[in-house]
């Protein structure tokens, strides 16, 4: 039997909260701020993975609003090839960084941190363009 090689599946969640979006400061490489997210477990749906990862990293309960877009450029994660399905969600609860998040904060388009991991700056730019124009990437 041959080994199957395929990109890893991940989810990221743009959580709308307090007039901005939630980002986490990563504890592990690659460094920087990121949209909450992570790997989809075997036997888990994309939606369940998105809600789980959001809760684990931000302490927020999220309501998924829509599936936004899938990002798949081979170099988007410096560790390995991943395909991420990005969701837009509303968050409720007390925001606190947990799990592999050093901390969690709310940012607006005008107050984004300088160091953003992965391709998340592009994802966030696509999201704010979508809000203004209704056009998806």
HELIX and SHEET records of a PDB file:
HELIX    1   1 UNK A   46  UNK A   58  1                                  13    
HELIX    2   2 UNK A  109  UNK A  111  5                                   3    
HELIX    3   3 UNK A  120  UNK A  133  1                                  14    
SHEET    1   A 4 UNK A  33  UNK A  34  0                                        
SHEET    2   A 4 UNK A  20  UNK A  26 -1                                        
SHEET    3   A 4 UNK A   8  UNK A  17 -1                                        
SHEET    4   A 4 UNK A  36  UNK A  39 -1                                        
SHEET    1   B 5 UNK A  33  UNK A  34  0                                        
SHEET    2   B 5 UNK A  20  UNK A  26 -1                                        
SHEET    3   B 5 UNK A   8  UNK A  17 -1                                        
SHEET    4   B 5 UNK A  82  UNK A  92  1                                        
SHEET    5   B 5 UNK A  61  UNK A  71 -1                                        
SHEET    1   C 3 UNK A  33  UNK A  34  0                                        
SHEET    2   C 3 UNK A  20  UNK A  26 -1                                        
SHEET    3   C 3 UNK A 101  UNK A 107 -1                                        
END                                                                             
